[in-house]
Amino acid sequence: MPHDAEAVARLVEVAETAYRVAGALWPVEASMAAQAEADELAERRVRERAGR
């Protein structure tokens, strides 16, 4: 039984760490997604102009 409690405590620590890391990375991911969307729009405009 003590081993189960230790395992659960470790799993909780891992889950909390993963949650904190995800929270810290969210602004980075959001920024990258916005930039990727802007890049895609710019590429589409270049292709449209080249097709004229």
Secondary structure as GFF3:
##gff-version 3
##sequence-region A 1 52
A	DSSP	alpha_helix	2	51	.	.	.	ID=ss1
###
